[in-house]
Amino acid sequence: MKTTRIGFIGTGAVAQVHAEAYRALAGVELAACYDLDPARADAFARTHSAQGYSDLAAMLSSANLDIACVLTPARAHEAAVIACANAGVHVLCEKPLALSLDACDRMIRACEQAGVSLAYGASYRFLPAVVTAKQLIDAGEIGDILLMREAAVGGSGIERRETLSEAHFPAGGPGGSGMGLIDHGIHLVDLFSWLAKSPVTRVRGRGNIAGQKQLPEYLMLEYDNGALGELVYEDGTFPSELPTEGIFSGGSGWDVGGITPPGQWQAHPGSIHIHGSRGSLRIFHYANALYLRNQHGVREIKVPEPGAPIQFALQLQAFIDSIRAGLPPPVPASAGREACRLVLSVYGEHS
Ligand SMILES: NC(=O)c1ccc[n+]([C@@H]2O[C@H](COP(=O)([O-])OP(=O)(O)OC[C@H]3O[C@@H](n4cnc5c(N)ncnc54)[C@H](O)[C@@H]3O)[C@@H](O)[C@H]2O)c1
């Protein structure tokens, strides 16, 4: 079968992880890359034996790409996706899809008009522990979903609180830290709707604004079927978990202290709690572990290996398969728009 040629737009932190994950895929070539910073594009191209470009239009017109991956900060997603559409290149766009609903709509429209497929980078849906949890839920293992929750609370105090820069989030709009609502919670907003298989009927919450005083963030989502989703984020404090409450990581993850390679101790592993009428699941999504609790007690559920960052490879492969089959992308851009709609509603943006 023909090799699928991939081009990266943006060669920062997440691009490194996508590239590492894609090495697991047969028939996929990281052929080209472009970055606003030509030195970065150059260095990335050398590391990955790709063709580096200092001009996006040149890459899109001459690199003979099958798919472009938009891996820039969110503020630059719209322009990059529209450039791909205009060049007739299928595109996978990282989360959040954009920072306004109008931008989401322009991106979706441009791709529809150009006849290219726009996949939303909902990478959490491809984490093996999450996939296994979804299979158990769909098989009725925990009954009806009542409550889904994630809290990421930690850090090293208010002085070391890190917020993503203007390069990611323009002042005055949604912003905050890499473990905050718009940058990280957006994953869970998508995931919860996917797991609950029910539309959201009511949202309440508070999100940080770029360039302003940062506060704890939350989002409460009420679903049509009665389920509740709860997200709580704050990383200008300290974790309250005890060191013994950690886990040995089965995949590389974004632990509170940075990236943790597989096999190492994660003192504060990210986890998602799903409570149902007949059981509950604790998903250690990056540590690649899953626990089921019901009337028989608690047991560990076997999760396929390897863990993170394989989710990016599974996501790309599913996108390639959909293009070959002439089907919609595995996670359509409309899901990315819906996640934006729910998060942006706490900033007063509605539609
Ligand atoms: N799915 C995940 O788990 C996950 C994890 C981390 C980041 N992300 C997402 O990936 C995206 C990038 O995040 P990151 O952490 O790699 O950021 P980063 O700051 O490390 O890298 C961004 C890169 O994009 C380049 N860039 C900026 N504007 C550009 C433009 N207009 N055109 C081309 N290149 C441009 C920068 O020079 C930089 O090299 C964000 O949307 C972020 O939310 C997703």
The ligand as a Gaussian input file, in Angstrom:
#p B3LYP/6-31G(d) Opt

LIG

0 1
 N       -3.332000      16.113000      22.638000
 C       -2.509000      16.349000      23.643000
 O       -2.401000      15.565000      24.570000
 C       -1.701000      17.621000      23.637000
 C       -0.621000      17.773000      24.511000
 C        0.108000      18.974000      24.464000
 C       -0.257000      19.985000      23.587000
 N       -1.329000      19.802000      22.770000
 C       -1.761000      20.860000      21.824000
 O       -0.771000      20.982000      20.801000
 C       -0.705000      22.327000      20.357000
 C        0.750000      22.805000      20.468000
 O        1.163000      22.743000      21.817000
 P        2.717000      22.606000      22.211000
 O        2.727000      22.233000      23.645000
 O        3.432000      21.769000      21.245000
 O        3.199000      24.113000      22.061000
 P        4.709000      24.626000      21.907000
 O        4.691000      26.054000      22.328000
 O        5.650000      23.695000      22.567000
 O        4.976000      24.526000      20.338000
 C        4.237000      25.237000      19.398000
 C        5.086000      25.382000      18.138000
 O        4.278000      26.014000      17.149000
 C        5.042000      27.046000      16.529000
 N        4.118000      28.040000      15.997000
 C        3.482000      29.039000      16.632000
 N        2.679000      29.718000      15.788000
 C        2.819000      29.117000      14.581000
 C        2.263000      29.353000      13.301000
 N        1.389000      30.348000      13.099000
 N        2.637000      28.552000      12.285000
 C        3.550000      27.558000      12.477000
 N        4.117000      27.287000      13.666000
 C        3.755000      28.061000      14.702000
 C        5.954000      27.562000      17.611000
 O        7.073000      28.233000      17.062000
 C        6.316000      26.263000      18.337000
 O        7.431000      25.637000      17.751000
 C       -1.706000      23.115000      21.195000
 O       -2.913000      23.207000      20.503000
 C       -1.870000      22.241000      22.439000
 O       -3.112000      22.425000      23.079000
 C       -2.033000      18.643000      22.755000

